[in-house]
Structures are given as structure tokens and as C-alpha cells.
């Protein structure tokens, strides 16, 4: 991986969804080369075109199949619904060797979205690590951000907790969190992903109880230096 | 249970520890009758005496054995280290019928405190429910508060997420959160306790990574009415 944002490239698999498109927009805006991946390359191209227009043509953003996007990019971000999690990972598994996967997936299946229910692996991110096996690093991040905020150029009042299979994986992910204009925190090993993913159910619950739509979290009591 | 804070009584089992003593202090200060429970009644009496002096004698606070405290109180709060969780619950199990248990326990065992490790029941609070069986309600709360702040009369910059076996259990707990001068949130069913308890490991991890000692969380994006 390369330290220069101008040369790094990012694939956003499932990037036609609202969360993925919002992240792709933020990274393309600051100069990353972004590949939007989808099972439907046509939909991916349409989403890429939409972002390119939003950024007045000042962006490197392409729509591709999930496989092509995973192959071309330095870092791969997964933003599919949980129902498509395993299938999508299996379809790009061999293309992710030597790469970092950032898993944004929340393992909730409607209508049961207010109760934490983790897969046998412990979390979606740990499941991803099991599927990919040795040779790929996995990080988890961005589960708690409201997608509406990402496509708007406004401050997001929600921090991003980052876990990962190594300190390098977490640091690389934290760079992309900052690049997206968000505040990130190293939340420890991949086993802690259950907290990030499960917080989504807690926040949905709070939205239901208190009539809100954008409950988020902020870390307090720490001065970042 | 009684709605009048003047009549309600609270047992804090393991109340000679720093977290328990801090909570006992805050509740005694606003008029709750507080029973500090300990395996050692002498230590409980000493802790009660200490709080009574801090409150200049304007407090109803007594030191007792865990069993006596559990028997006398309307609501029972458990603040023991995880190593004493099961044993303490077994010792008061029959005394908690018809009562609410608020479990503050975090299932971490030093030195592995930065990695989430839940018991087979899913969380300490779910384990408590299994041990107590039918006839007792269980809530989980206060896992993420730094104990240093509780014994001082300063604002605590950390919210309290509350889960529980029923809406009533959560509401009763949320009243005690407010009474302690803290901001609480209904975080849903008892199955979500893993998030509250596991967040402690995430916050310890953040303290380690960023050189802080009091990392906490705040819920954002919600206007409480």
C-alpha cells in the first residue's frame, strides 16, 4: 500500500447502496481513485457517474463489477447488506490476497434490527476473516454512521470505532476515516468488532425510543494529540 | 416498587469497591435509603460510615452482609468483579425474587482487558438472568463510568446505556441513572448487554492507545424530550 492519497485506490463493493456511495463520495472528493463495485456493473457505472457529476468532474471514480473493483484497488471496502456478505466475499476471496478489507457490514436481518444477533464467528468482520483466510488483513469500521450525512458536505456528529487484525490494518483504516472527514478511534483487535456492529442495534433502539433518526456516538474524555 | 425516592431502598452488593461506593454515594445524597453489601459486614459498615461522613450525616446508609442488604432493599445493584459474579448471585438468588437486579459487572479478567470476551450466556447480565431464573428482572447499566468521577460532585462526561429484561426494568433503572446525576438511554433488550459490557474493553483500549484514563461515550443526534 502506498502512503500517497493520490496514488492509493479504494474499491467500494456494494457501492451503489447509500452507505457505500456516501463513503465513495467522500474519498473521491479528496483525491482517492475510487472503484464502485456492484453485482450489476451497469448500476455501478450509474452510481460512479452520479458521484462524478456531484464533484463537477474533479474525481477519479469508476463503476465496475465487484470482482474487477476488488482486483484493481489497493484497499477494498465492503458495504453490502448482511444477506449478501458471505456470497460477495466468496466471489472476491482470491482477489483480496495481500490486501486490506474494511468490513462495514452490520449483521442484522430485518425486521429484528433492535436486538444484537451475531454470527457464530462472533461478528461479521470475524466471519470475513474466516472466509478470506491467511493473506488478507481485515478491519471493521463505519457501522454507526448515518448514510444521509455522508453525501452532504456537513460535519458528521458520530465517531468511527476501528478494529482490525493488526495495528497496521487499523492505522490504514484510520487514515481513510480521517480522509472521509470523520473522527476515528483505534478500538482494538478484530474480536472487538461485535461492539461496533452491535452498537448499530443499540442506536436503532435509541432512535425508536426517543423519536430520532440519527443517533450516533462520540468518544469523550480523550484529548487526541 | 415505590415511586417515591424517599421510600425506595437500594442495595449495592460489592459496595465497598470503588464503583459501588461511588453509586451508593450519589443515591444516598439524593435521599435513597442505601444498603452497602459486602462479604465482610465490617468492611460494609466502614464504607457506609465513610459515605455518611462525606454527606455530613444527611444520609440513610447502612453497611450489611450481601444477603442482608439484598433482603432489605427494593432494588439490588451488583458491583463485584467478574470473578465473584456467579458466587455472589448464587448467595442472594432466593432473596431477589420479585426484585430488580441491576448488573454493573464487566466480564473481563485481568490481564486480558482490551479484548471483548463474553461468557457462554452472551454477557454477564444474561448470565445473571440465567442464575436468577424466573421471578427476577435483570437490567444492565453503569459499565462505562469511571469510578473516580462518581465520588466527586462533578459532571460525568459519559452516558449510561441501559438494557433489561423488560421495559419496566429499563425504566426503573433509568430513574436511578438520573438520580445519580447521569444521562441514561434505553438501549433495548438484555441481549444487547454485550455492547455495554464490551464497550468497557473498547474504552480501555482507547485509553491505552491515546494516553487517556477516562474515555467515555456520549450519544449524539438525539434530543431528549
Interface residues (C-beta under 8 A of the other chain):
Chain A: X114 X115 X116 X117 X146 X157 X158 X161 X185 X186 X187 X188 X189 X191 X192 X194 X195 X198 X199 X201 X202 X203 X205 X206 X207 X209 X210 X211 X212 X213 X214 X215 X216 X217 X218 X219 X220 X221 X222 X223 X224 X225
Chain B: X114 X115 X116 X117 X146 X157 X158 X161 X185 X186 X187 X188 X189 X191 X192 X194 X195 X198 X199 X201 X202 X203 X205 X206 X207 X209 X210 X211 X212 X213 X214 X215 X216 X217 X218 X219 X220 X221 X222 X223 X224 X225
